[in-house]
């Protein structure tokens, strides 16, 4: 079953300190493939984050891999503080740049709402944070 532990990764397209603060998705959130996945953040008040991107990431805390780019070039100093796009089909379905900021792990479930437990119960440093390596369906 498709079970991806994913992390939304906000990466600055330049060299500045993290000022765009992710606010969602939050812990234990589950999104369904093909349904809207909402990403939200607080705007940068330092006026430095003029362009940032969001990537769907997967893997252990120390070895994240890009699953899919969600968007590039968003101005983090003004405008909307959220973005919604259809969740991609990923596998497995699970809670699986410079100066990055990220949200916690969340699950992309199958369209039927089904998901499996993450493949790994602990991080490589033995912290009890479950994780797995996900990817888009049909891609490896």
WOJOLIN-V871684 format. One record per backbone hydrogen bond with DSSP energy under -1.0 kcal/mol. NH is the residue of the N-H (numbers start at 1). CO is the residue of the C=O. E is the energy in kcal/mol with one decimal. If there is no record, write none. Layout:
BEGIN
nh:co:e
NH:CO:E
NH:CO:E
END
This chain:
BEGIN
nh:co:e
5:96:-1.1
6:106:-1.9
7:57:-2.5
9:55:-3.2
10:101:-2.9
11:53:-1.9
12:98:-1.1
13:51:-1.8
14:12:-1.1
21:42:-1.3
23:40:-2.7
24:40:-1.5
29:26:-1.6
31:107:-3.3
33:109:-2.2
34:87:-2.9
35:32:-2.2
37:85:-2.9
39:83:-3.1
40:24:-2.0
41:81:-2.5
42:21:-2.8
44:76:-3.4
50:48:-1.9
52:74:-1.9
53:11:-2.2
54:71:-2.2
55:9:-2.2
56:68:-3.5
57:7:-3.5
58:65:-1.9
59:96:-1.2
59:132:-1.0
63:60:-1.1
65:58:-2.5
67:56:-3.7
68:56:-1.4
70:54:-3.3
71:54:-1.4
74:52:-2.2
76:49:-2.1
83:39:-2.5
85:37:-1.5
87:35:-2.9
91:135:-2.9
93:3:-1.4
96:94:-1.3
101:10:-1.8
103:8:-1.5
106:6:-1.5
107:29:-2.6
109:31:-3.8
110:114:-2.8
113:110:-2.4
116:93:-2.8
120:131:-2.5
123:127:-2.9
126:123:-2.4
129:127:-2.5
131:120:-2.4
132:96:-1.1
135:91:-2.1
137:89:-2.7
139:136:-2.1
END
